């Protein structure tokens, strides 16, 4: 399967960052950093927690390595499907993961926000950066997404991240001996 997953390196205006903050979510997990990192890079674990409440995720493609791509679909109970594609630009075990996310169709072709039933203000592509900081026997996870926080809250992306991190916590509790 060939995906249309071109990454862009569009610089972000420092003024835009001052006008409104981007999404930054911090969560402490009572688990070693290696386990938290593994939950983001093990396809079986990722499939169990990487969807908001009541939703499921399907990965058509998932190649978790630098330069690897993904093609996924989050499905809501009401039947709405949110297809995304992306590229992993950085994986630094067990410290950091950086990947792009763009709206797509079921064939892996990029689509516009309006064309896919999303808010027209949603950007064509976002970058997600996840860092894992060891704090004794705990891990501080910091998730950043270069989209305005108010837009992420309005569209449901922000609460979806919170719910997914709650599911990650449940996954980690189940894997800790």
C-alpha positions as CSV (number, residue, x, y, z in Angstrom):
1,X,0.0,0.0,0.0
2,X,1.4,3.4,-1.0
3,X,0.6,6.4,1.2
4,X,0.8,10.0,0.3
5,X,2.7,11.1,3.4
6,X,4.8,14.1,2.6
7,X,6.0,15.9,5.7
8,X,6.2,19.7,5.7
9,X,8.6,21.8,7.7
10,X,6.5,25.0,7.8
11,X,8.0,27.3,10.3
12,X,5.7,28.4,13.1
13,X,5.6,32.1,13.7
14,X,6.8,33.1,17.1
15,X,4.1,35.7,17.2
16,X,1.4,33.0,16.6
17,X,2.8,31.1,19.6
18,X,2.5,34.2,21.8
19,X,-1.1,35.0,20.6
20,X,-2.4,31.6,21.7
21,X,-0.7,28.5,23.2
22,X,-0.5,25.2,21.4
23,X,-1.6,22.0,23.0
24,X,0.6,20.9,25.8
25,X,-0.6,18.1,28.1
26,X,1.5,16.7,31.0
27,X,0.7,13.5,32.8
28,X,2.6,11.5,35.4
29,X,2.4,7.8,35.2
30,X,3.3,5.4,38.0
31,X,5.4,3.3,35.7
32,X,9.0,3.1,34.5
33,X,9.8,5.2,31.5
34,X,10.6,2.2,29.4
35,X,7.1,0.7,29.9
36,X,5.4,4.0,29.1
37,X,7.6,4.4,26.0
38,X,6.8,0.8,24.9
39,X,3.1,1.5,25.1
40,X,3.6,4.1,22.4
41,X,5.7,1.9,20.2
42,X,4.2,-1.6,20.6
43,X,1.5,-2.0,18.0
44,X,-0.6,-4.4,20.1
45,X,-0.6,-2.0,23.1
46,X,-1.2,1.1,21.0
47,X,-4.3,-0.5,19.5
48,X,-5.7,-1.1,23.0
49,X,-5.5,2.5,24.2
50,X,-5.0,5.0,21.3
51,X,-8.6,6.0,20.9
52,X,-11.0,8.2,22.9
53,X,-13.8,7.0,25.1
54,X,-16.2,4.7,23.3
55,X,-14.1,4.7,20.1
56,X,-11.9,2.1,18.4
57,X,-8.8,2.4,16.3
58,X,-7.8,0.4,13.2
59,X,-4.3,0.6,11.8
60,X,-4.1,-0.1,8.1
61,X,-0.4,0.5,8.3
62,X,1.8,1.0,11.3
63,X,5.6,1.1,10.9
64,X,7.0,2.6,14.1
65,X,10.5,3.7,13.3
66,X,12.1,6.9,12.1
67,X,10.8,7.4,8.6
68,X,8.1,4.9,9.2
69,X,4.4,5.7,8.4
70,X,1.0,5.0,9.7
71,X,-2.5,5.0,8.3
72,X,-5.2,4.8,11.0
73,X,-8.9,5.2,11.5
74,X,-10.6,6.2,14.8
75,X,-14.2,5.0,14.6
76,X,-16.9,6.5,16.9
77,X,-19.9,4.6,18.2
78,X,-22.1,6.8,15.9
79,X,-20.2,5.6,12.8
80,X,-18.0,8.6,12.1
81,X,-14.6,7.7,10.8
82,X,-11.5,9.8,11.3
83,X,-8.7,8.6,9.0
84,X,-5.2,9.9,9.5
85,X,-1.8,9.4,8.0
86,X,1.6,10.4,9.3
87,X,5.3,9.9,9.4
88,X,7.5,9.2,12.4
89,X,10.3,11.8,12.1
90,X,12.1,11.0,15.4
91,X,12.2,8.1,17.8
92,X,14.7,8.4,20.5
93,X,14.3,5.3,22.8
94,X,13.0,5.8,25.6
95,X,13.0,9.6,25.6
96,X,11.0,11.1,22.7
97,X,8.7,10.4,19.7
98,X,7.8,12.9,17.0
99,X,5.3,12.3,14.3
100,X,3.1,14.2,11.8
101,X,-0.6,13.7,11.6
102,X,-2.8,14.7,8.6
103,X,-6.4,13.9,7.8
104,X,-6.8,11.3,5.1
105,X,-9.3,9.1,3.4
106,X,-9.5,5.3,3.7
107,X,-7.0,4.9,0.9
108,X,-4.3,7.0,2.6
109,X,-4.8,10.1,0.5
110,X,-4.7,13.5,2.2
111,X,-8.1,15.3,2.5
112,X,-9.1,18.7,3.6
113,X,-10.6,19.4,7.0
114,X,-13.9,20.5,5.4
115,X,-13.9,17.6,2.9
116,X,-13.6,15.1,5.8
117,X,-16.3,16.6,8.0
118,X,-14.0,18.3,10.4
119,X,-13.7,21.9,11.5
120,X,-12.4,24.0,8.6
121,X,-9.9,25.7,10.9
122,X,-8.1,22.4,11.6
123,X,-4.6,22.6,9.9
124,X,-3.7,20.3,7.0
125,X,-1.0,18.7,9.2
126,X,0.1,18.8,12.8
127,X,3.2,17.6,14.5
128,X,2.9,15.6,17.8
129,X,5.9,15.5,20.1
130,X,5.8,13.1,23.1
131,X,8.6,13.2,25.6
132,X,9.2,10.7,28.5
133,X,11.0,12.1,31.5
134,X,12.1,9.7,34.2
135,X,11.2,10.8,37.7
136,X,12.3,8.0,40.1
137,X,9.9,5.1,39.5
138,X,7.5,7.4,37.7
139,X,7.4,8.9,34.2
140,X,6.4,12.4,33.3
141,X,4.9,12.3,29.8
142,X,4.6,15.6,27.9
143,X,2.5,15.7,24.8
144,X,2.7,18.7,22.5
145,X,0.7,19.3,19.3
146,X,1.2,22.3,17.2
147,X,-2.4,23.3,17.0
148,X,-4.1,26.1,19.0
149,X,-5.4,24.8,22.3
150,X,-8.7,26.6,21.9
151,X,-9.2,24.9,18.5
152,X,-8.2,21.5,19.9
153,X,-10.7,22.0,22.7
154,X,-13.5,23.2,20.3
155,X,-13.0,20.2,18.0
156,X,-12.7,17.6,20.7
157,X,-9.0,16.8,19.9
158,X,-7.9,18.1,23.4
159,X,-10.4,16.0,25.4
160,X,-9.6,13.1,23.2
161,X,-6.0,13.2,24.1
162,X,-7.0,13.4,27.8
163,X,-9.2,10.3,27.4
164,X,-6.5,8.4,25.5
165,X,-4.0,9.2,28.2
166,X,-6.5,7.8,30.8
167,X,-6.7,4.6,28.7
168,X,-2.9,4.5,28.5
169,X,-2.8,4.7,32.3
170,X,-5.3,1.7,32.5
171,X,-3.0,-0.2,30.0
172,X,0.1,0.5,32.1
173,X,-1.6,-0.5,35.4
174,X,-2.5,-3.8,33.7
175,X,1.1,-4.5,32.6
176,X,2.9,-3.6,35.8
177,X,3.6,-6.7,37.9
